[in-house]
Amino acid sequence: MKKYIEISEEALMRLVESGNCVKGALHRDEWTGKLYFKAYSRKPQIKHKDVLVKKLPWGWVRESLERIKVFGSFPKDMGTASVMRLLEEHNRDAKNALIERELDIIEFC
């Protein structure tokens, strides 16, 4: 048994352009028995990458649209006291990087 599916021209063009698939919903009309495909008209999502503020010796400081991210990674074999000292230095370096970024923005304006 053959069934025909009615697809809008817009959905067909999207299928030809992308080559993979078009997301949508398939419906059957109860009166005529025909199948209809309605493509979702979603906007493409724009992904914003984090901006690297400064690379630190034990990690980095990055800025996204909503957050300031600070990452630090320390080796275990250094001992607790050394890691705590490095953590304090890392935090101080991260704070200085943010201050430098603010000063650069003020000088630019």
C-alpha positions as CSV (number, residue, x, y, z in Angstrom):
1,M,0.0,0.0,0.0
2,K,1.5,3.4,-1.0
3,K,0.9,6.5,1.0
4,Y,1.8,10.0,-0.2
5,I,3.1,12.6,2.2
6,E,2.5,16.2,1.4
7,I,5.5,18.3,2.3
8,S,5.7,22.1,2.0
9,E,8.2,23.5,-0.5
10,E,10.1,25.3,2.3
11,A,10.6,22.0,4.1
12,L,11.7,20.4,0.9
13,M,14.3,23.2,0.2
14,R,15.6,22.9,3.7
15,L,16.0,19.1,3.2
16,V,17.9,19.7,-0.1
17,E,20.2,22.3,1.4
18,S,21.1,20.4,4.6
19,G,21.1,16.9,3.0
20,N,20.5,15.2,6.3
21,C,17.1,15.7,7.8
22,V,14.4,18.2,8.7
23,K,12.8,18.0,12.1
24,G,9.1,18.3,12.2
25,A,5.8,16.5,12.9
26,L,3.9,14.0,10.8
27,H,0.1,14.2,10.9
28,R,-2.7,12.2,9.2
29,D,-5.9,13.9,8.1
30,E,-8.8,11.7,9.3
31,W,-11.1,12.8,6.5
32,T,-8.9,12.3,3.5
33,G,-6.4,9.8,4.9
34,K,-3.5,11.9,3.6
35,L,-0.3,12.3,5.6
36,Y,1.0,15.9,6.2
37,F,4.5,16.8,7.3
38,K,4.9,20.1,9.1
39,A,8.5,21.3,9.6
40,Y,9.5,23.0,12.8
41,S,10.5,26.6,12.2
42,R,13.1,27.0,14.9
43,K,15.8,29.6,14.7
44,P,19.4,28.4,14.7
45,Q,21.1,28.8,18.0
46,I,24.1,31.0,18.1
47,K,26.8,29.6,20.4
48,H,29.0,32.1,22.1
49,K,32.5,30.9,23.0
50,D,34.2,31.9,26.2
51,V,36.9,34.6,25.9
52,L,40.3,33.9,27.4
53,V,41.2,36.7,29.7
54,K,44.5,35.3,30.8
55,K,46.4,32.0,30.8
56,L,47.8,31.3,34.3
57,P,50.6,28.9,35.2
58,W,48.2,26.5,36.8
59,G,45.0,27.2,34.8
60,W,43.1,30.1,33.2
61,V,40.6,32.9,33.6
62,R,37.8,33.1,31.0
63,E,34.8,35.3,30.5
64,S,31.4,34.1,29.1
65,L,28.3,36.2,28.6
66,E,27.1,35.6,32.1
67,R,30.1,34.4,34.2
68,I,33.7,34.8,34.9
69,K,35.3,31.4,35.1
70,V,38.5,30.6,37.0
71,F,40.1,27.2,36.6
72,G,43.1,25.8,38.5
73,S,44.6,22.4,38.5
74,F,47.4,21.4,40.9
75,P,49.4,18.1,41.1
76,K,48.7,15.9,44.1
77,D,52.3,15.0,44.8
78,M,53.2,18.5,45.9
79,G,51.7,18.2,49.3
80,T,48.9,20.1,51.0
81,A,50.9,23.1,52.1
82,S,52.4,23.6,48.7
83,V,49.0,23.3,47.0
84,M,47.5,25.8,49.4
85,R,50.3,28.3,48.7
86,L,49.8,27.7,44.9
87,L,46.1,28.2,45.3
88,E,46.6,31.6,47.0
89,E,49.0,32.6,44.2
90,H,46.6,31.4,41.6
91,N,43.7,33.4,43.1
92,R,45.9,36.5,43.3
93,D,47.0,36.1,39.7
94,A,43.3,35.7,38.6
95,K,42.3,38.8,40.5
96,N,45.1,40.8,38.9
97,A,44.1,39.5,35.5
98,L,40.6,40.8,36.0
99,I,41.9,44.2,37.2
100,E,44.2,44.4,34.1
101,R,41.2,43.6,31.9
102,E,39.1,46.4,33.5
103,L,42.0,48.9,33.1
104,D,42.4,48.0,29.4
105,I,38.6,48.5,28.9
106,I,38.8,51.9,30.7
107,E,41.9,53.0,28.6
108,F,40.2,51.9,25.4
109,C,37.2,54.1,26.1
